[in-house]
Amino acid sequence: MAAQRADLPRGILDLLVLRTLALGSQHRWATSERVQQMSSDVLRLLQGSLYPGLHRLESRYELTRSGRLRLEVEKDAWEKLTTAVA
């Protein structure tokens, strides 16, 4: 049975991309594929949202030490929110 797909909540694209890139540098298509794989095919990043998001991130973020710390803060906040909703 195929996994049910979920719409990506607004503002979550940056977090998904940063978490994926924290595992290692990769090109755009591989970033999309990794998100899909890690979510058991529930999340799919379409080119129409992924590419503009990546361009926005390129101008705003780097995965420096402080960027990685920020990623952890955002990840923790997301986990608290999803736990509360669940």
Distance bins in CASP14 RR format, pairs under 12 A and 6 or more apart:
PFRMAT RR
TARGET T0000
AUTHOR 0000-0000-0000
RMODE 2
METHOD distances of the structure
MODEL  1
1 40 0 0 0 0 0 1 0 0 0 0 0
1 41 0 0 0 0 0 1 0 0 0 0 0
2 40 0 0 0 0 0 1 0 0 0 0 0
2 41 1 0 0 1 0 0 0 0 0 0 0
2 42 0 0 0 0 0 1 0 0 0 0 0
3 36 0 0 0 0 0 1 0 0 0 0 0
3 37 0 0 0 0 0 1 0 0 0 0 0
3 39 0 0 0 0 1 0 0 0 0 0 0
3 40 1 0 1 0 0 0 0 0 0 0 0
3 41 1 0 1 0 0 0 0 0 0 0 0
3 42 1 0 1 0 0 0 0 0 0 0 0
3 43 0 0 0 0 1 0 0 0 0 0 0
3 44 0 0 0 0 0 1 0 0 0 0 0
4 39 0 0 0 0 0 1 0 0 0 0 0
4 40 0 0 0 0 0 1 0 0 0 0 0
4 41 0 0 0 0 1 0 0 0 0 0 0
4 42 1 0 0 1 0 0 0 0 0 0 0
4 43 0 0 0 0 0 1 0 0 0 0 0
4 44 0 0 0 0 0 1 0 0 0 0 0
5 36 0 0 0 0 1 0 0 0 0 0 0
5 39 0 0 0 0 1 0 0 0 0 0 0
5 40 0 0 0 0 0 1 0 0 0 0 0
5 41 1 0 0 1 0 0 0 0 0 0 0
5 42 1 0 1 0 0 0 0 0 0 0 0
5 43 1 0 0 1 0 0 0 0 0 0 0
5 44 1 0 0 1 0 0 0 0 0 0 0
5 45 0 0 0 0 0 1 0 0 0 0 0
5 46 0 0 0 0 0 1 0 0 0 0 0
6 12 0 0 0 0 0 1 0 0 0 0 0
6 16 0 0 0 0 0 1 0 0 0 0 0
6 36 0 0 0 0 0 1 0 0 0 0 0
6 39 0 0 0 0 1 0 0 0 0 0 0
6 40 0 0 0 0 0 1 0 0 0 0 0
6 41 0 0 0 0 0 1 0 0 0 0 0
6 42 1 0 1 0 0 0 0 0 0 0 0
6 43 1 0 0 1 0 0 0 0 0 0 0
6 44 0 0 0 0 1 0 0 0 0 0 0
6 82 0 0 0 0 0 1 0 0 0 0 0
7 13 0 0 0 0 0 1 0 0 0 0 0
7 42 0 0 0 0 0 1 0 0 0 0 0
7 43 0 0 0 0 1 0 0 0 0 0 0
7 44 0 0 0 0 0 1 0 0 0 0 0
7 45 0 0 0 0 0 1 0 0 0 0 0
7 46 0 0 0 0 0 1 0 0 0 0 0
7 49 0 0 0 0 0 1 0 0 0 0 0
8 14 0 0 0 0 0 1 0 0 0 0 0
8 15 0 0 0 0 0 1 0 0 0 0 0
8 16 1 0 0 1 0 0 0 0 0 0 0
8 17 0 0 0 0 0 1 0 0 0 0 0
8 32 0 0 0 0 0 1 0 0 0 0 0
8 35 0 0 0 0 1 0 0 0 0 0 0
8 36 0 0 0 0 0 1 0 0 0 0 0
8 39 0 0 0 0 1 0 0 0 0 0 0
8 42 0 0 0 0 1 0 0 0 0 0 0
8 43 1 0 0 1 0 0 0 0 0 0 0
8 44 0 0 0 0 1 0 0 0 0 0 0
8 45 1 0 0 1 0 0 0 0 0 0 0
8 46 0 0 0 0 1 0 0 0 0 0 0
8 48 0 0 0 0 0 1 0 0 0 0 0
8 49 1 0 0 1 0 0 0 0 0 0 0
8 50 0 0 0 0 0 1 0 0 0 0 0
8 53 0 0 0 0 0 1 0 0 0 0 0
9 15 0 0 0 0 1 0 0 0 0 0 0
9 16 0 0 0 0 0 1 0 0 0 0 0
9 43 0 0 0 0 0 1 0 0 0 0 0
9 78 0 0 0 0 1 0 0 0 0 0 0
9 81 0 0 0 0 1 0 0 0 0 0 0
9 82 0 0 0 0 1 0 0 0 0 0 0
9 85 0 0 0 0 0 1 0 0 0 0 0
10 49 0 0 0 0 0 1 0 0 0 0 0
11 17 0 0 0 0 0 1 0 0 0 0 0
11 18 0 0 0 0 0 1 0 0 0 0 0
11 49 0 0 0 0 0 1 0 0 0 0 0
11 53 0 0 0 0 1 0 0 0 0 0 0
11 56 0 0 0 0 0 1 0 0 0 0 0
11 57 0 0 0 0 0 1 0 0 0 0 0
11 74 0 0 0 0 0 1 0 0 0 0 0
11 78 0 0 0 0 0 1 0 0 0 0 0
11 81 0 0 0 0 0 1 0 0 0 0 0
12 18 0 0 0 0 0 1 0 0 0 0 0
12 19 0 0 0 0 0 1 0 0 0 0 0
12 35 0 0 0 0 0 1 0 0 0 0 0
12 39 0 0 0 0 0 1 0 0 0 0 0
12 43 0 0 0 0 1 0 0 0 0 0 0
12 45 0 0 0 0 0 1 0 0 0 0 0
12 49 0 0 0 0 0 1 0 0 0 0 0
12 53 0 0 0 0 0 1 0 0 0 0 0
12 74 0 0 0 0 1 0 0 0 0 0 0
12 75 0 0 0 0 0 1 0 0 0 0 0
12 77 0 0 0 0 0 1 0 0 0 0 0
12 78 1 0 0 1 0 0 0 0 0 0 0
12 81 0 0 0 0 0 1 0 0 0 0 0
12 82 0 0 0 0 0 1 0 0 0 0 0
13 19 0 0 0 0 0 1 0 0 0 0 0
13 20 0 0 0 0 0 1 0 0 0 0 0
13 31 0 0 0 0 0 1 0 0 0 0 0
13 32 0 0 0 0 0 1 0 0 0 0 0
13 35 0 0 0 0 1 0 0 0 0 0 0
13 43 0 0 0 0 1 0 0 0 0 0 0
13 44 0 0 0 0 0 1 0 0 0 0 0
13 45 1 0 0 1 0 0 0 0 0 0 0
13 46 0 0 0 0 0 1 0 0 0 0 0
13 48 0 0 0 0 0 1 0 0 0 0 0
13 49 1 0 0 1 0 0 0 0 0 0 0
13 50 1 0 0 1 0 0 0 0 0 0 0
13 51 0 0 0 0 0 1 0 0 0 0 0
13 52 0 0 0 0 1 0 0 0 0 0 0
13 53 1 0 1 0 0 0 0 0 0 0 0
13 54 0 0 0 0 1 0 0 0 0 0 0
13 55 0 0 0 0 0 1 0 0 0 0 0
13 56 0 0 0 0 1 0 0 0 0 0 0
13 57 0 0 0 0 1 0 0 0 0 0 0
14 20 0 0 0 0 0 1 0 0 0 0 0
14 21 0 0 0 0 0 1 0 0 0 0 0
14 45 0 0 0 0 0 1 0 0 0 0 0
14 49 0 0 0 0 0 1 0 0 0 0 0
14 50 0 0 0 0 0 1 0 0 0 0 0
14 52 0 0 0 0 0 1 0 0 0 0 0
14 53 1 0 0 1 0 0 0 0 0 0 0
14 54 0 0 0 0 1 0 0 0 0 0 0
14 55 0 0 0 0 0 1 0 0 0 0 0
14 56 1 0 0 1 0 0 0 0 0 0 0
14 57 1 0 0 1 0 0 0 0 0 0 0
14 58 0 0 0 0 0 1 0 0 0 0 0
14 60 0 0 0 0 1 0 0 0 0 0 0
14 61 1 0 0 1 0 0 0 0 0 0 0
14 67 0 0 0 0 0 1 0 0 0 0 0
14 70 0 0 0 0 0 1 0 0 0 0 0
14 71 0 0 0 0 1 0 0 0 0 0 0
14 74 0 0 0 0 1 0 0 0 0 0 0
14 75 0 0 0 0 0 1 0 0 0 0 0
14 78 0 0 0 0 0 1 0 0 0 0 0
15 21 0 0 0 0 0 1 0 0 0 0 0
15 22 0 0 0 0 0 1 0 0 0 0 0
15 35 0 0 0 0 0 1 0 0 0 0 0
15 43 0 0 0 0 0 1 0 0 0 0 0
15 53 0 0 0 0 0 1 0 0 0 0 0
15 57 0 0 0 0 0 1 0 0 0 0 0
15 61 0 0 0 0 0 1 0 0 0 0 0
15 70 0 0 0 0 0 1 0 0 0 0 0
15 71 1 0 0 1 0 0 0 0 0 0 0
15 72 0 0 0 0 0 1 0 0 0 0 0
15 73 0 0 0 0 0 1 0 0 0 0 0
15 74 1 0 1 0 0 0 0 0 0 0 0
15 75 1 0 0 1 0 0 0 0 0 0 0
15 76 0 0 0 0 0 1 0 0 0 0 0
15 77 0 0 0 0 1 0 0 0 0 0 0
15 78 1 0 0 1 0 0 0 0 0 0 0
15 79 0 0 0 0 0 1 0 0 0 0 0
15 81 0 0 0 0 0 1 0 0 0 0 0
15 82 0 0 0 0 0 1 0 0 0 0 0
16 22 0 0 0 0 0 1 0 0 0 0 0
16 23 0 0 0 0 0 1 0 0 0 0 0
16 31 0 0 0 0 1 0 0 0 0 0 0
16 32 0 0 0 0 1 0 0 0 0 0 0
16 34 0 0 0 0 1 0 0 0 0 0 0
16 35 1 0 1 0 0 0 0 0 0 0 0
16 36 0 0 0 0 0 1 0 0 0 0 0
16 38 0 0 0 0 1 0 0 0 0 0 0
16 39 0 0 0 0 1 0 0 0 0 0 0
16 42 0 0 0 0 0 1 0 0 0 0 0
16 43 1 0 0 1 0 0 0 0 0 0 0
16 44 0 0 0 0 0 1 0 0 0 0 0
16 45 1 0 0 1 0 0 0 0 0 0 0
16 49 0 0 0 0 0 1 0 0 0 0 0
16 50 0 0 0 0 1 0 0 0 0 0 0
16 53 0 0 0 0 0 1 0 0 0 0 0
16 54 0 0 0 0 0 1 0 0 0 0 0
16 57 0 0 0 0 0 1 0 0 0 0 0
16 71 0 0 0 0 0 1 0 0 0 0 0
16 74 0 0 0 0 0 1 0 0 0 0 0
16 75 0 0 0 0 0 1 0 0 0 0 0
16 78 0 0 0 0 1 0 0 0 0 0 0
17 23 0 0 0 0 0 1 0 0 0 0 0
17 24 0 0 0 0 0 1 0 0 0 0 0
17 26 0 0 0 0 0 1 0 0 0 0 0
17 28 0 0 0 0 1 0 0 0 0 0 0
17 30 0 0 0 0 0 1 0 0 0 0 0
17 31 1 0 0 1 0 0 0 0 0 0 0
17 32 0 0 0 0 1 0 0 0 0 0 0
17 34 0 0 0 0 1 0 0 0 0 0 0
17 35 1 0 0 1 0 0 0 0 0 0 0
17 38 0 0 0 0 0 1 0 0 0 0 0
17 43 0 0 0 0 0 1 0 0 0 0 0
17 45 1 0 0 1 0 0 0 0 0 0 0
17 49 0 0 0 0 0 1 0 0 0 0 0
17 50 1 0 0 1 0 0 0 0 0 0 0
17 51 0 0 0 0 0 1 0 0 0 0 0
17 52 0 0 0 0 0 1 0 0 0 0 0
17 53 1 0 0 1 0 0 0 0 0 0 0
17 54 1 0 0 1 0 0 0 0 0 0 0
17 55 0 0 0 0 0 1 0 0 0 0 0
17 56 0 0 0 0 1 0 0 0 0 0 0
17 57 1 0 0 1 0 0 0 0 0 0 0
17 58 0 0 0 0 0 1 0 0 0 0 0
17 60 0 0 0 0 0 1 0 0 0 0 0
17 61 0 0 0 0 1 0 0 0 0 0 0
17 63 0 0 0 0 0 1 0 0 0 0 0
17 71 0 0 0 0 0 1 0 0 0 0 0
17 74 0 0 0 0 0 1 0 0 0 0 0
18 24 0 0 0 0 0 1 0 0 0 0 0
18 31 0 0 0 0 0 1 0 0 0 0 0
18 35 0 0 0 0 0 1 0 0 0 0 0
18 53 0 0 0 0 0 1 0 0 0 0 0
18 54 0 0 0 0 0 1 0 0 0 0 0
18 56 0 0 0 0 0 1 0 0 0 0 0
18 57 1 0 0 1 0 0 0 0 0 0 0
18 58 0 0 0 0 0 1 0 0 0 0 0
18 60 0 0 0 0 0 1 0 0 0 0 0
18 61 1 0 0 1 0 0 0 0 0 0 0
18 62 0 0 0 0 0 1 0 0 0 0 0
18 63 1 0 0 1 0 0 0 0 0 0 0
18 64 0 0 0 0 0 1 0 0 0 0 0
18 67 1 0 0 1 0 0 0 0 0 0 0
18 68 0 0 0 0 1 0 0 0 0 0 0
18 69 0 0 0 0 0 1 0 0 0 0 0
18 70 0 0 0 0 1 0 0 0 0 0 0
18 71 1 0 1 0 0 0 0 0 0 0 0
18 72 0 0 0 0 0 1 0 0 0 0 0
18 73 0 0 0 0 0 1 0 0 0 0 0
18 74 1 0 0 1 0 0 0 0 0 0 0
18 75 0 0 0 0 1 0 0 0 0 0 0
18 78 0 0 0 0 0 1 0 0 0 0 0
19 31 0 0 0 0 0 1 0 0 0 0 0
19 34 0 0 0 0 1 0 0 0 0 0 0
19 35 0 0 0 0 1 0 0 0 0 0 0
19 38 0 0 0 0 1 0 0 0 0 0 0
19 39 0 0 0 0 0 1 0 0 0 0 0
19 43 0 0 0 0 0 1 0 0 0 0 0
19 57 0 0 0 0 0 1 0 0 0 0 0
19 63 0 0 0 0 0 1 0 0 0 0 0
19 67 0 0 0 0 0 1 0 0 0 0 0
19 68 0 0 0 0 0 1 0 0 0 0 0
19 70 0 0 0 0 0 1 0 0 0 0 0
19 71 1 0 0 1 0 0 0 0 0 0 0
19 72 0 0 0 0 1 0 0 0 0 0 0
19 74 0 0 0 0 1 0 0 0 0 0 0
19 75 1 0 0 1 0 0 0 0 0 0 0
19 78 0 0 0 0 1 0 0 0 0 0 0
19 79 0 0 0 0 0 1 0 0 0 0 0
20 26 1 0 0 1 0 0 0 0 0 0 0
20 27 0 0 0 0 0 1 0 0 0 0 0
20 28 0 0 0 0 0 1 0 0 0 0 0
20 30 0 0 0 0 1 0 0 0 0 0 0
20 31 1 0 1 0 0 0 0 0 0 0 0
20 32 0 0 0 0 1 0 0 0 0 0 0
20 33 0 0 0 0 1 0 0 0 0 0 0
20 34 1 0 1 0 0 0 0 0 0 0 0
20 35 1 0 1 0 0 0 0 0 0 0 0
20 36 0 0 0 0 0 1 0 0 0 0 0
20 37 0 0 0 0 1 0 0 0 0 0 0
20 38 1 0 0 1 0 0 0 0 0 0 0
20 39 0 0 0 0 0 1 0 0 0 0 0
20 43 0 0 0 0 0 1 0 0 0 0 0
20 45 0 0 0 0 1 0 0 0 0 0 0
20 50 0 0 0 0 0 1 0 0 0 0 0
20 54 0 0 0 0 0 1 0 0 0 0 0
20 57 0 0 0 0 0 1 0 0 0 0 0
20 63 0 0 0 0 0 1 0 0 0 0 0
20 71 0 0 0 0 0 1 0 0 0 0 0
21 27 0 0 0 0 0 1 0 0 0 0 0
21 28 0 0 0 0 0 1 0 0 0 0 0
21 30 0 0 0 0 0 1 0 0 0 0 0
21 31 1 0 0 1 0 0 0 0 0 0 0
21 32 0 0 0 0 0 1 0 0 0 0 0
21 34 0 0 0 0 1 0 0 0 0 0 0
21 35 0 0 0 0 0 1 0 0 0 0 0
21 54 0 0 0 0 1 0 0 0 0 0 0
21 57 0 0 0 0 1 0 0 0 0 0 0
21 58 0 0 0 0 0 1 0 0 0 0 0
21 61 0 0 0 0 1 0 0 0 0 0 0
21 62 0 0 0 0 0 1 0 0 0 0 0
21 63 1 0 0 1 0 0 0 0 0 0 0
21 67 0 0 0 0 0 1 0 0 0 0 0
21 68 0 0 0 0 0 1 0 0 0 0 0
21 71 0 0 0 0 1 0 0 0 0 0 0
22 31 0 0 0 0 0 1 0 0 0 0 0
22 34 0 0 0 0 0 1 0 0 0 0 0
22 38 0 0 0 0 0 1 0 0 0 0 0
22 61 0 0 0 0 0 1 0 0 0 0 0
22 62 0 0 0 0 0 1 0 0 0 0 0
22 63 1 0 0 1 0 0 0 0 0 0 0
22 64 0 0 0 0 0 1 0 0 0 0 0
22 65 0 0 0 0 0 1 0 0 0 0 0
22 67 0 0 0 0 1 0 0 0 0 0 0
22 68 1 0 0 1 0 0 0 0 0 0 0
22 69 0 0 0 0 0 1 0 0 0 0 0
22 70 0 0 0 0 0 1 0 0 0 0 0
22 71 1 0 0 1 0 0 0 0 0 0 0
22 72 0 0 0 0 1 0 0 0 0 0 0
22 74 0 0 0 0 0 1 0 0 0 0 0
22 75 0 0 0 0 1 0 0 0 0 0 0
23 30 0 0 0 0 0 1 0 0 0 0 0
23 31 0 0 0 0 0 1 0 0 0 0 0
23 34 1 0 0 1 0 0 0 0 0 0 0
23 35 0 0 0 0 0 1 0 0 0 0 0
23 37 0 0 0 0 0 1 0 0 0 0 0
23 38 0 0 0 0 1 0 0 0 0 0 0
23 63 0 0 0 0 0 1 0 0 0 0 0
23 68 0 0 0 0 0 1 0 0 0 0 0
23 71 0 0 0 0 0 1 0 0 0 0 0
24 30 0 0 0 0 1 0 0 0 0 0 0
24 31 0 0 0 0 1 0 0 0 0 0 0
24 34 0 0 0 0 1 0 0 0 0 0 0
24 63 0 0 0 0 1 0 0 0 0 0 0
24 68 0 0 0 0 0 1 0 0 0 0 0
25 31 0 0 0 0 1 0 0 0 0 0 0
25 34 0 0 0 0 0 1 0 0 0 0 0
25 62 0 0 0 0 0 1 0 0 0 0 0
25 63 0 0 0 0 1 0 0 0 0 0 0
26 32 0 0 0 0 1 0 0 0 0 0 0
26 33 0 0 0 0 1 0 0 0 0 0 0
26 34 1 0 0 1 0 0 0 0 0 0 0
26 35 0 0 0 0 0 1 0 0 0 0 0
26 54 0 0 0 0 0 1 0 0 0 0 0
27 33 0 0 0 0 1 0 0 0 0 0 0
27 34 0 0 0 0 0 1 0 0 0 0 0
27 50 0 0 0 0 0 1 0 0 0 0 0
27 51 0 0 0 0 0 1 0 0 0 0 0
27 54 0 0 0 0 1 0 0 0 0 0 0
28 34 0 0 0 0 0 1 0 0 0 0 0
28 35 0 0 0 0 0 1 0 0 0 0 0
28 45 0 0 0 0 1 0 0 0 0 0 0
28 46 0 0 0 0 0 1 0 0 0 0 0
28 47 0 0 0 0 1 0 0 0 0 0 0
28 48 0 0 0 0 0 1 0 0 0 0 0
28 49 0 0 0 0 0 1 0 0 0 0 0
28 50 1 0 0 1 0 0 0 0 0 0 0
28 51 1 0 0 1 0 0 0 0 0 0 0
28 52 0 0 0 0 0 1 0 0 0 0 0
28 53 0 0 0 0 1 0 0 0 0 0 0
28 54 1 0 0 1 0 0 0 0 0 0 0
28 55 0 0 0 0 0 1 0 0 0 0 0
28 57 0 0 0 0 0 1 0 0 0 0 0
28 58 0 0 0 0 0 1 0 0 0 0 0
29 35 0 0 0 0 0 1 0 0 0 0 0
29 36 0 0 0 0 0 1 0 0 0 0 0
29 45 0 0 0 0 0 1 0 0 0 0 0
29 46 0 0 0 0 0 1 0 0 0 0 0
29 47 0 0 0 0 1 0 0 0 0 0 0
29 50 0 0 0 0 1 0 0 0 0 0 0
29 51 0 0 0 0 0 1 0 0 0 0 0
29 54 0 0 0 0 0 1 0 0 0 0 0
30 36 0 0 0 0 0 1 0 0 0 0 0
30 37 0 0 0 0 1 0 0 0 0 0 0
30 45 0 0 0 0 0 1 0 0 0 0 0
30 50 0 0 0 0 0 1 0 0 0 0 0
30 54 0 0 0 0 0 1 0 0 0 0 0
31 37 0 0 0 0 0 1 0 0 0 0 0
31 38 0 0 0 0 0 1 0 0 0 0 0
31 43 0 0 0 0 0 1 0 0 0 0 0
31 44 0 0 0 0 0 1 0 0 0 0 0
31 45 1 0 0 1 0 0 0 0 0 0 0
31 47 0 0 0 0 0 1 0 0 0 0 0
31 49 0 0 0 0 0 1 0 0 0 0 0
31 50 1 0 0 1 0 0 0 0 0 0 0
31 51 0 0 0 0 0 1 0 0 0 0 0
31 53 0 0 0 0 0 1 0 0 0 0 0
31 54 1 0 0 1 0 0 0 0 0 0 0
31 57 0 0 0 0 0 1 0 0 0 0 0
32 38 0 0 0 0 0 1 0 0 0 0 0
32 39 0 0 0 0 0 1 0 0 0 0 0
32 43 0 0 0 0 1 0 0 0 0 0 0
32 44 1 0 0 1 0 0 0 0 0 0 0
32 45 1 0 1 0 0 0 0 0 0 0 0
32 46 1 0 0 1 0 0 0 0 0 0 0
32 47 1 0 0 1 0 0 0 0 0 0 0
32 48 0 0 0 0 0 1 0 0 0 0 0
32 49 0 0 0 0 1 0 0 0 0 0 0
32 50 1 0 1 0 0 0 0 0 0 0 0
32 51 0 0 0 0 1 0 0 0 0 0 0
32 53 0 0 0 0 0 1 0 0 0 0 0
32 54 0 0 0 0 1 0 0 0 0 0 0
33 39 0 0 0 0 0 1 0 0 0 0 0
33 41 0 0 0 0 0 1 0 0 0 0 0
33 43 0 0 0 0 0 1 0 0 0 0 0
33 44 0 0 0 0 1 0 0 0 0 0 0
33 45 0 0 0 0 1 0 0 0 0 0 0
33 50 0 0 0 0 0 1 0 0 0 0 0
34 43 0 0 0 0 0 1 0 0 0 0 0
34 44 0 0 0 0 0 1 0 0 0 0 0
34 45 0 0 0 0 1 0 0 0 0 0 0
34 50 0 0 0 0 0 1 0 0 0 0 0
35 41 0 0 0 0 0 1 0 0 0 0 0
35 42 0 0 0 0 1 0 0 0 0 0 0
35 43 1 0 1 0 0 0 0 0 0 0 0
35 44 1 0 0 1 0 0 0 0 0 0 0
35 45 1 0 1 0 0 0 0 0 0 0 0
35 46 0 0 0 0 0 1 0 0 0 0 0
35 49 0 0 0 0 0 1 0 0 0 0 0
35 50 0 0 0 0 1 0 0 0 0 0 0
35 54 0 0 0 0 0 1 0 0 0 0 0
36 42 0 0 0 0 1 0 0 0 0 0 0
36 43 1 0 0 1 0 0 0 0 0 0 0
36 44 1 0 1 0 0 0 0 0 0 0 0
36 45 1 0 0 1 0 0 0 0 0 0 0
36 46 0 0 0 0 0 1 0 0 0 0 0
36 50 0 0 0 0 0 1 0 0 0 0 0
37 43 0 0 0 0 1 0 0 0 0 0 0
37 44 0 0 0 0 0 1 0 0 0 0 0
37 45 0 0 0 0 0 1 0 0 0 0 0
38 44 0 0 0 0 0 1 0 0 0 0 0
38 45 0 0 0 0 0 1 0 0 0 0 0
39 45 0 0 0 0 1 0 0 0 0 0 0
43 49 0 0 0 0 0 1 0 0 0 0 0
43 50 0 0 0 0 0 1 0 0 0 0 0
44 50 0 0 0 0 1 0 0 0 0 0 0
45 51 0 0 0 0 1 0 0 0 0 0 0
45 52 0 0 0 0 0 1 0 0 0 0 0
45 53 0 0 0 0 1 0 0 0 0 0 0
45 54 0 0 0 0 1 0 0 0 0 0 0
46 52 0 0 0 0 0 1 0 0 0 0 0
46 53 0 0 0 0 0 1 0 0 0 0 0
47 53 0 0 0 0 0 1 0 0 0 0 0
47 54 0 0 0 0 0 1 0 0 0 0 0
48 54 0 0 0 0 0 1 0 0 0 0 0
48 55 0 0 0 0 0 1 0 0 0 0 0
49 55 0 0 0 0 0 1 0 0 0 0 0
49 56 0 0 0 0 0 1 0 0 0 0 0
50 56 0 0 0 0 0 1 0 0 0 0 0
50 57 0 0 0 0 0 1 0 0 0 0 0
51 57 0 0 0 0 0 1 0 0 0 0 0
51 58 0 0 0 0 0 1 0 0 0 0 0
52 58 0 0 0 0 0 1 0 0 0 0 0
52 59 0 0 0 0 0 1 0 0 0 0 0
53 59 0 0 0 0 0 1 0 0 0 0 0
53 60 0 0 0 0 1 0 0 0 0 0 0
53 61 0 0 0 0 0 1 0 0 0 0 0
54 60 0 0 0 0 0 1 0 0 0 0 0
54 61 0 0 0 0 0 1 0 0 0 0 0
55 61 0 0 0 0 0 1 0 0 0 0 0
57 63 0 0 0 0 1 0 0 0 0 0 0
57 67 0 0 0 0 0 1 0 0 0 0 0
57 71 0 0 0 0 0 1 0 0 0 0 0
60 67 0 0 0 0 0 1 0 0 0 0 0
60 70 0 0 0 0 0 1 0 0 0 0 0
61 67 1 0 0 1 0 0 0 0 0 0 0
61 68 0 0 0 0 0 1 0 0 0 0 0
61 70 0 0 0 0 1 0 0 0 0 0 0
61 71 0 0 0 0 1 0 0 0 0 0 0
61 74 0 0 0 0 0 1 0 0 0 0 0
62 68 0 0 0 0 1 0 0 0 0 0 0
62 70 0 0 0 0 0 1 0 0 0 0 0
62 71 0 0 0 0 0 1 0 0 0 0 0
63 69 0 0 0 0 0 1 0 0 0 0 0
63 70 0 0 0 0 1 0 0 0 0 0 0
63 71 1 0 0 1 0 0 0 0 0 0 0
63 72 0 0 0 0 0 1 0 0 0 0 0
64 70 0 0 0 0 1 0 0 0 0 0 0
64 71 0 0 0 0 0 1 0 0 0 0 0
65 71 0 0 0 0 0 1 0 0 0 0 0
65 72 0 0 0 0 0 1 0 0 0 0 0
66 72 0 0 0 0 0 1 0 0 0 0 0
66 73 0 0 0 0 0 1 0 0 0 0 0
67 73 0 0 0 0 1 0 0 0 0 0 0
67 74 0 0 0 0 1 0 0 0 0 0 0
67 75 0 0 0 0 0 1 0 0 0 0 0
68 74 0 0 0 0 0 1 0 0 0 0 0
68 75 0 0 0 0 0 1 0 0 0 0 0
69 75 0 0 0 0 0 1 0 0 0 0 0
69 76 0 0 0 0 0 1 0 0 0 0 0
70 76 0 0 0 0 0 1 0 0 0 0 0
70 77 0 0 0 0 0 1 0 0 0 0 0
71 77 0 0 0 0 0 1 0 0 0 0 0
71 78 0 0 0 0 0 1 0 0 0 0 0
72 78 0 0 0 0 0 1 0 0 0 0 0
72 79 0 0 0 0 0 1 0 0 0 0 0
73 79 0 0 0 0 0 1 0 0 0 0 0
73 80 0 0 0 0 0 1 0 0 0 0 0
74 80 0 0 0 0 0 1 0 0 0 0 0
74 81 0 0 0 0 0 1 0 0 0 0 0
75 81 0 0 0 0 0 1 0 0 0 0 0
75 82 0 0 0 0 0 1 0 0 0 0 0
76 82 0 0 0 0 0 1 0 0 0 0 0
76 83 0 0 0 0 0 1 0 0 0 0 0
77 83 0 0 0 0 0 1 0 0 0 0 0
77 84 0 0 0 0 0 1 0 0 0 0 0
78 84 0 0 0 0 0 1 0 0 0 0 0
78 85 0 0 0 0 0 1 0 0 0 0 0
79 85 0 0 0 0 0 1 0 0 0 0 0
79 86 0 0 0 0 0 1 0 0 0 0 0
80 86 0 0 0 0 0 1 0 0 0 0 0
END
